[in-house]
Amino acid sequence: MEPTARQTETPASTATPAETSTSTLLPGPSFTNPVYPDDFPDPYILVTEDAYYGYATTNGSTTNIRVIRSEDLVNWEYLGDALPALPEWSMLQSGFTWAPGVVEIEDQFLMYYVARDEDFDRQCIGLAVSDDPAGPFRDPNDEAFICQNQMGGSIDAHPFKDDDGKLYLLWKNDGNCCAMEVALWIQELSPDGMSLIGEPVKLIRMDQPWERPLIENPAMVKHNDKYYLFYSANWWESHQYAIGYAVCETVTGPCEKPLEGPWFDYEAPVMGPGGQTFFTDTEGNLWMAYHAWTGAEVGYSSGGERSLHIDLVTFNGDQPVTDGPTYTPQLLP
């Protein structure tokens, strides 16, 4: 990859996937975080043959799932709403579509996302399908794909494909909504990704002081036959939101947390990093994409935005390593 620019302008959120816009390009051999400066929380990056697609939680507008596209991880073009219509099982209200995860299976793209279930009044995971990564995605189902309504609901779906080709879905039960236990779960998916196999398995729960009041956003990486379960914890609208990880013996556990604190913590001006996802670029490099508040403007009430950052991830033995949150210009490998 030869990055030549950094996006500095984004079109309005009222655009549709068919409405594209130009970006302001600045020549240079490096990138500076945030690579997408506008609000883009809980990012998920899908790698296709010709581009990278990013998906994000709604920002409370009429846009349900925002989607952006890049050919180099540096210049991002806003494409509009990847999920312009909500399913009948949902409340059909904006502001409740969270943390999408997208996987490509044969000639289809499957989006696991969160919407508000009308019957249970809980956040639940839906499944929408499209023949184009930019959308529009459509959820034709009569009910949510996963809804642990007795555990507060289900959010933060993250697909994972193992080396043997088996697909899994990770998620969080939304117990913090209702003073219930909060845990991260995994369950095998059918080869076409359209149904679940077996029973869900609890991987980890909130059990360290720095994690309070919640853990969320599971994401999995395999390295040297071990499974690394990354997660976000603490309060999402604070500077102390951060990223931790556990090491699992198998894809379904058991898992242990090797640290007593966060692995990836805040460092001004990168505040409250979280909502992480991992992907391998077209040259085989492992990246972490995540959101962070910028500078002193932490929280939406303070006028803050959770912008998109990317960091290269390597391993020092069995320990995952990044350069840490930084605004220093960095060269792409």
C-alpha positions in Angstrom: 0.0 0.0 0.0 1.2 3.5 -0.8 -0.8 6.0 1.1 -0.9 9.4 -0.6 -3.4 11.3 1.5 -5.4 11.8 4.6 -9.2 12.6 4.6 -10.0 16.0 6.1 -13.6 16.4 4.9 -16.7 14.2 5.2 -20.1 14.6 3.5 -23.3 15.0 5.5 -24.8 12.0 7.1 -27.9 12.3 5.0 -26.2 10.8 2.0 -27.2 7.5 0.6 -24.9 4.6 -0.7 -25.5 5.9 -4.2 -24.4 9.4 -3.3 -20.6 9.6 -3.1 -18.5 12.6 -2.4 -15.0 13.8 -2.9 -12.4 13.8 -0.2 -9.8 16.5 0.5 -6.4 14.8 -0.1 -3.1 15.8 1.4 0.0 14.2 -0.2 2.4 12.3 2.0 3.9 8.9 2.7 2.4 8.5 6.2 -0.9 8.6 8.1 -1.9 10.4 11.2 -4.6 9.2 13.5 -7.5 9.6 13.4 -7.7 8.4 9.8 -11.4 9.3 9.7 -11.9 12.3 12.0 -15.7 12.3 12.2 -17.8 10.3 14.6 -17.4 6.6 13.8 -17.8 4.5 17.0 -17.5 0.7 17.3 -15.9 0.3 13.9 -15.8 -2.9 12.0 -13.4 -3.2 8.9 -14.3 -5.6 6.1 -11.5 -6.5 3.7 -12.6 -7.2 0.1 -10.6 -7.9 -3.1 -10.5 -4.2 -4.1 -11.2 -2.1 -1.0 -11.7 -1.8 2.8 -15.2 -1.1 4.1 -15.8 0.4 7.5 -19.1 0.1 9.4 -20.1 2.0 12.6 -22.7 2.5 15.3 -25.4 5.1 14.6 -24.7 8.5 16.0 -28.3 9.1 16.9 -29.3 10.5 13.5 -31.7 8.9 11.0 -28.7 6.9 9.6 -28.8 3.4 11.0 -25.4 2.0 10.0 -22.8 4.3 8.5 -20.5 2.8 5.9 -17.2 4.2 4.5 -14.8 2.9 1.9 -11.0 3.1 1.4 -8.5 1.6 -1.0 -5.5 2.4 1.3 -6.7 2.6 4.9 -5.9 6.4 4.8 -8.4 8.0 2.4 -12.0 7.2 3.4 -15.1 8.0 1.4 -18.5 8.2 3.2 -21.1 6.1 1.3 -24.2 6.7 3.4 -26.5 4.3 5.3 -25.7 0.6 4.8 -29.0 -0.4 6.5 -31.6 2.2 5.4 -34.6 0.2 6.6 -35.0 -1.6 10.0 -36.8 -4.9 10.3 -40.4 -5.5 11.5 -39.2 -7.1 14.8 -37.5 -3.8 15.8 -39.0 -0.7 17.3 -38.3 1.1 14.0 -36.6 3.9 15.9 -33.3 5.6 15.1 -30.5 5.7 17.6 -30.6 2.0 18.6 -28.5 0.4 15.8 -25.1 -0.5 17.3 -21.8 -2.2 16.6 -22.2 -4.0 13.2 -20.0 -6.9 12.1 -19.9 -8.0 8.5 -18.6 -11.2 6.8 -18.4 -12.2 3.2 -19.7 -15.7 2.3 -19.5 -16.7 -1.3 -21.4 -14.0 -3.2 -23.2 -12.5 -0.2 -22.4 -10.1 2.6 -23.9 -10.8 6.0 -24.3 -8.0 8.6 -24.8 -8.9 12.3 -26.0 -5.7 14.0 -28.1 -4.5 17.0 -31.5 -3.0 17.0 -34.2 -2.5 19.7 -36.5 -5.5 19.9 -40.2 -4.4 20.0 -41.5 -7.3 22.0 -38.8 -7.4 24.7 -37.8 -3.8 24.7 -34.2 -4.9 24.7 -31.2 -4.5 22.4 -30.9 -7.6 20.3 -28.8 -8.9 17.4 -30.2 -9.0 13.9 -29.0 -10.5 10.6 -29.2 -8.5 7.4 -28.0 -9.6 3.9 -26.7 -7.7 0.8 -25.0 -8.5 -2.5 -22.8 -5.4 -2.1 -20.6 -4.5 0.8 -21.8 -0.9 0.7 -25.4 -2.1 1.0 -28.3 -1.7 1.1 -28.5 -4.5 3.7 -31.9 -6.0 4.4 -33.1 -8.0 7.4 -36.1 -10.2 6.2 -36.5 -12.1 9.5 -39.5 -12.0 11.7 -37.4 -12.0 14.9 -34.0 -11.2 16.1 -31.1 -13.5 15.4 -29.9 -13.5 19.0 -31.8 -12.0 22.0 -30.9 -13.0 25.5 -33.8 -11.0 26.9 -33.6 -12.7 30.3 -30.0 -11.4 30.5 -30.7 -7.8 29.4 -30.4 -8.4 25.7 -27.5 -9.1 23.3 -25.2 -6.6 21.6 -21.8 -6.1 19.9 -21.8 -9.0 17.4 -18.4 -9.8 16.0 -17.9 -12.7 13.4 -14.7 -14.8 13.6 -13.5 -17.3 11.1 -11.1 -20.0 12.4 -8.3 -21.6 10.5 -10.4 -24.7 9.8 -13.0 -22.5 8.1 -15.6 -22.7 10.8 -17.5 -19.5 11.6 -18.3 -18.2 15.0 -20.1 -15.2 16.4 -19.0 -13.4 19.5 -21.2 -10.9 21.5 -22.1 -9.5 24.9 -25.2 -9.9 27.0 -26.4 -6.4 27.8 -26.7 -7.0 31.5 -25.5 -3.6 32.5 -28.8 -2.2 31.3 -30.6 -4.0 34.2 -28.1 -4.7 37.0 -27.4 -8.2 35.7 -24.1 -10.0 35.2 -22.2 -8.9 32.1 -20.3 -11.5 30.1 -18.9 -12.2 26.6 -20.2 -15.2 24.6 -19.4 -17.2 21.5 -21.4 -19.7 19.4 -20.7 -21.5 16.1 -22.4 -20.4 13.0 -23.6 -22.5 10.1 -21.3 -22.5 7.0 -23.6 -20.0 5.3 -23.7 -17.8 8.4 -27.5 -17.8 8.5 -28.1 -19.9 11.6 -26.5 -20.9 14.9 -25.0 -24.3 15.8 -25.0 -25.8 19.3 -25.2 -23.7 22.4 -23.7 -20.4 23.4 -20.5 -20.5 25.5 -19.6 -17.9 28.1 -16.0 -16.9 27.7 -15.3 -14.2 30.3 -17.2 -11.9 32.6 -16.5 -8.5 34.2 -14.3 -9.3 37.2 -11.5 -6.7 37.5 -11.8 -3.3 39.1 -10.7 -1.3 36.0 -13.4 -2.9 33.9 -16.3 -1.5 35.9 -19.1 -0.9 35.1 -19.0 -3.1 32.0 -17.1 -5.2 29.4 -18.2 -5.3 25.8 -17.1 -5.3 22.1 -15.5 -8.8 21.9 -13.0 -9.4 19.0 -10.9 -12.5 18.5 -7.4 -13.0 16.9 -5.6 -16.3 16.6 -1.8 -16.4 17.0 0.5 -19.5 17.6 -2.5 -21.8 18.2 -3.9 -19.5 20.9 -7.0 -17.4 20.7 -6.8 -13.8 21.9 -10.1 -12.4 23.0 -9.9 -8.6 23.0 -12.6 -6.5 24.7 -13.5 -2.9 25.8 -14.2 -2.1 29.4 -15.0 0.8 31.8 -17.5 3.5 30.9 -17.7 4.2 27.2 -18.3 7.9 27.6 -15.3 8.5 29.7 -11.5 8.9 29.1 -10.9 5.7 31.1 -12.6 3.5 28.6 -9.8 1.1 27.4 -9.0 -2.3 25.8 -8.1 -5.5 27.6 -7.6 -9.1 26.4 -7.8 -12.7 27.6 -6.0 -15.7 26.2 -8.1 -18.8 25.3 -6.9 -22.4 24.9 -9.6 -23.0 22.3 -12.0 -20.9 20.3 -14.6 -21.6 23.0 -12.3 -21.3 26.0 -11.3 -21.6 28.7 -9.9 -18.0 28.8 -7.7 -16.2 31.2 -6.8 -12.6 31.5 -3.0 -12.2 31.8 -3.1 -8.6 32.9 -4.7 -6.9 36.0 -5.3 -3.7 34.0 -6.0 -2.6 30.4 -3.7 -3.6 27.5 -4.4 -0.4 25.5 -5.1 2.6 27.7 -5.8 6.3 27.1 -3.0 8.7 26.4 -3.8 12.3 25.7 -5.0 13.4 23.2 -6.4 9.9 22.5 -9.0 9.5 25.1 -11.2 6.5 25.9 -10.0 4.1 23.1 -12.3 1.1 22.5 -14.8 -0.5 20.2 -11.8 -2.4 18.7 -11.8 -4.7 15.7 -8.9 -6.6 14.0 -8.3 -7.2 10.4 -5.4 -8.3 8.1 -4.6 -6.0 5.2 -3.9 -7.1 1.6 -0.2 -7.5 2.4 -0.7 -9.7 5.5 -0.3 -7.1 8.2 -2.5 -7.3 11.3 -4.3 -4.0 12.3 -6.5 -2.9 15.1 -9.2 -0.3 14.2 -10.9 1.4 17.1 -12.6 4.7 18.1 -11.3 7.3 20.6 -12.4 10.7 21.9 -10.1 13.5 20.8 -8.5 15.7 23.4 -10.5 17.3 26.1 -13.9 16.9 24.4 -14.8 13.5 26.0 -18.5 12.6 25.8 -21.2 13.8 23.4 -22.5 16.3 25.9 -19.1 18.0 25.7 -19.2 18.1 21.9 -16.9 15.1 21.5 -16.7 12.6 18.7 -15.4 9.1 18.6 -13.2 9.1 15.5 -11.6 6.2 13.7 -8.0 5.2 14.5 -5.9 2.4 13.2 -2.7 0.8 14.7 -0.4 -1.9 13.5 -0.4 -5.0 15.8 2.5 -7.4 16.2 3.4 -10.1 18.8 6.4 -10.2 21.1 6.3 -13.9 21.8 2.8 -14.4 23.1 2.2 -10.8 23.9 0.3 -8.5 21.5 2.0 -5.2 20.9 1.2 -1.8 19.4 2.9 1.5 19.5 0.0 2.7 21.7 -2.3 5.6 21.0 -0.5 8.4 19.2 -1.0 11.3 16.8 2.6 10.9 15.5 2.6 10.4 11.7 3.3 6.7 11.0 4.4 4.9 7.9 2.3 2.1 6.5 4.3 -1.1 6.1 
